[in-house]
Amino acid sequence: MSAISNESKETVTIPEEPGRVSASAARRRRTILVNTLRILLLVVILGGWEIGTRIGIIDPFFWGRPSGIWQQIVTWITKGTALGPLWVQILVTLEEAIIGFVIGVVLGIIFGVVLGSNRFLADVLGPYVKTANAIPRVTLAPLFAIGLGLGIQSKVALAVVLVFFIVFFNAFQGVREVDRNLLANARILGANQRRITTSVIIPSALTWIFASLHTSFSFALVGAVVGEFIGGIQGIGLLIQIAGANFNPNGVFAAIVILATVALLSEFLITALERRLLKWRPNPVTDVTI
C-alpha cells in the first residue's frame, strides 16, 4: 500500500512542445537581430557623415554635420528659437496637422463609403475626383494663403486636401472589396442600408482605411509645414525657411529630425489603435514590421 501511495504522489511533468519553444526563440532572436542591425545602420550613416565632414569629403557649410544638428536642437530647447520657445513651434505645427488630418480622414471616409456603395454616383463624380487628384496639391498652398490668410486656416486647408484623397481612395476600394456574400446575408436577415453600412461595410473596409492612415498623417504634416513655409508666422516650417535663408543646414536638418520624431510617434499611436480595433483580423502570414 505504501508503494502504491508513494507512486500516486509522484508528479508528472509534461514537456513543452519543441516546435512552440523553437518558434518563440526564433522570434526573439530575429527581433534582437533586426534591432541590432537598425542601430548599426544608423551608427554607420551618422558616423560616416560626421567623419566625412571632419576629413573634408563632405562640406559642412552645405550639408551640416550630425554633431552640429544635435547642438542646434539643444540650443533650441535651452535657449529657444528666433520665433520663440521650440515647444510652441511644435505645438503650432501639430495643431494644424492634427486638425487637417481629422477633417481629411472624416471627409475621405464619408465620400469613399458613399461613392463605393453607390456605383451610379461613382460613375457621375469619378472623372471630377480623378481630375482633382491629378492636380499637384502642394501648388494650392499660395492660393490658400491668399484666400484664407496667414493664420491656421490656410495650413489646415492644405493638410485636408493632402489627406483627403489618400483616405478616400482606400475607403472607396475597401468598400468595393467587401464580401458580397456578407452583404447578401445581411439583407436576408432584414438589415437596412444604414445597418449594413455601419455593421458590415465600414468594419470590412477598416483594414484599407487604416492602411491609408499610416501615410496620411505624414502628408498632414507636409501640408502644415509647406503652408508655414509659403506664408506663416510660427511653426516648424517657418523655422526651416529661416534656417535655409541664413545658410544654416544644421537648423534645417534639426527641424527635419523633429518632424520625423513627431511622425514616428503618430505612427506608433495609429498602429496601437489599429491593433485595438482590428483584433478580429487574422494574423498575417509573414510577421514583418517596418
N, C-alpha and C positions, 0 to 999 in steps of 0.2 A: 504493500500500500504506500509506503514511504517513497519507493522508487517511482510509483506512478504519480504521486503528488509532486515530487521534485521535477519530473518531466513536464507536468502540466504548467509549472511555474516558469518554465523557460520561455523567454521572449523570442519571437520570430521576427527577424529583420528582413524587410523586403527591399532588395536593391533597387536603386533608381534606374530608370530606363537609360541605357547608354546613348541612344540617339538623342534624347532630350538634353542630357548633360552636354554632349558634344556640340549640339546646335547652340546652346546658350553660351558655351565657352567660345565658340567660333564668332558669335555676335559681339561678345566682349572684346575679343582680340581685334576684330575688324574695326570696332569703334575706337579703340586705342590707336590703331594704325592710321585710321583716317584723320583723327585729331592731331596726331604727331606730324603727319605729312602736311596738314594745313598750316600748323605753326611753323614748320620748317620752310615751307614755301614763302610764307610771309617774311620770315627772317632773311631768306635769300634775296627777296625782292628789295626790302628796305636796306639790308646790309650792302647789297650791290649798288644801290642808288647812292647811299652815303659814301661808300668807298670811291665810287665813280666821281663824285663831286670833289672829294679830297685830293685825288690824284690828277684831276683836270680833264677826265674823259667827258664828264657832264658839266655844263656850265651852270653853276648855281644861280646866276643872275636871271636866267630864263626859266630854269626848271626847279629851283629851290633845292632843299635837302631835308631828309626826314627829321634831323635834329632841329633845323630851323622851323619846320612845321609844328613840331611839338612845343618849341619855345613860344611860337606865335599863339598857340592855344592856351598855354599857361598865362601869357601876358593878357589875353582877352579875359580869362577867368579872374585873374587877380586885379587887373587894373581897368578892365572894361575895354570897349571898342570906341571908335570915333563916333558911333551913333548912340552910345550908352552901354549899360550892362549887357553882357553876352546873353544871359538868360532871357532878357527882354526880346532880343532879336530872334532867338529860337522860338519863343512863345508866339511872336507875331507870325512867323512863317508857319508854325504848326497850326495856329488858329485858321489861317487862310486855307491850308492844305486839308485840314480835317473837315471844315465846313464844305469846301468844294467836293471832297471825297464823299461825304454823306449824301449831299444833294445829287451828285452824279450817279452814285450807286442806286439810290432810290428811283431816280428817273430811268436809269438803264434797265433796272429790273422790271419796272412797270411797263415800259414800252416794249421790252423784249418779250415779256409774258403775253401782253396783249397781241402784238403782231405775230408771235409764234403760235398763238392759239387761233388766230383768225387769218386764214390764208388769203381771203379776198382783200382784207385791209393791208396785208403784207404786200400783195401784188400792186396795189394802188400806190402805197408810200415807198415801196422798195427802191425805185430809181432816185427818189429825193434823198433817202437815207444814204445810199451809196455815193451820191454826189457830194453830200455834206461830209462824209467820211474821207473822201478823196482830197479835201482841202487840207493843206498843211496847217494844222490848228494853232501852232505857235505863232503864225503870222497874224493871228487875230489879236495878239496882245496890244499892239499900238491902237487898234480900233477900240478895244475895251478901255484902254487908258483915256482915250479921247471922250468916249461916250459916258463912262462911269466914273471918271476921275482917278486920282492917285491914291484913293483910300483902299479899303479892304475889298470893295465890291468888284473892282476890275480883276484882282488876283483870284478871287473866288470864282468869278465867271470863267476865267481861263482854265482853272482846275476842273470845273464842272464839265467843260467841253472835252478836255482830255480824258477824263474818267468815263464819261457817259458812253462813248462808242465802244470802249473795251468791254464794259459790263453788258451793254445792250446786245452785242453780237454773241457773247457767250450765253446770256439768258435766252436769247432767241433760238440758238442752236440747241440748248439744253431742253427747251420746251419741245422742239421738233424731234428730239431723240427719246421722248417719253414712250414707254412701252404701251402700244395700242391695246394690248390685252387688259392692262390695268385700267385704262380709260373705259373700255367696254364693260368690264366687271363693275366699275363704279356706277356707270349709268344703269346697268341691270339692277343694282341694289337700290336705285332710286335717288342717287346723289344729284343735286342740281349743279349748274355750271360753277357757281361760287364755291360750293363744297369741293367740286372736282379740282378747281384751281388751287385752293388752299391746302387740300389734303393729298392731292396726287401730283399735280403738275409742278408746283413750286418745290416740294420736297425732292422730287425726282431730278429737278434741274439744279439743285443746290450744289452738286459737285462741279458743274460747269460754272456756276456763279462764283463759287469760292476760288476756282482756278483763275478767274479774272481779277479777284480782289488782291491776289498776291502781287500783281504787277500794277494795278490801278492806283494804289496809294503812292507808289513811286512817281507815277505820272501826275498825281495831285501835287506832290512836292515840286515837280518840274514846273507845273503851271504857276504855283505860288512864287517860285524863285525867278522864273522868266518875267512874270508880271512885275516883281520888285526891281528886276534888272532894267526893264523898259521904263518904268516910272513908279518909284516908291519912295517913301520917307523913312522906312525902317525895314528890318528883316535881313536874313542871310543873303538873299540875292543882291541887296544893296551893298552888303559887306564885300561880296565878290567883285562888284563893279568898282568899288573904291580901291580894293587891293590891286585889281588889274590896272586901273588908271595910274596908280602910284608905282607900277613895276614891282609889285610885291608878290612873287609867285608863292612864297610860303603862306601868305594870307589867303590866296585863292585855294591852295590845297587844304589849308586848315578848315576853311568853310566847307569844302567838299567832304572832308573827313567827318565833320559834324553832321552834315546831311546824310551821309552813308550810315552813321550810327543811328540816327533817327529812323531811317528806312529799315534797318535791321531790327530795331525794336518793334516797329509796326509789323514786320513780317512775323516776328515771334508771337505777337498778340493775335494776329489773324490766324496763324496756324493753331494756336491754342483754342480759339473759338471754333475753328473748323473741326477739330477733333472732338470738341464737346457736342456740337450739333450733328455731326455725322458719325455717331457711334455705331449706327446700324450698318454703315458701309463695310463690306468685307475687306480684309487686309489685302494690299496689293501683292502681286506675285513676287516682285523684286523689292526688297526693302532698301531703297536708295533714297537718301535725303540730300538736298542741295542747300 
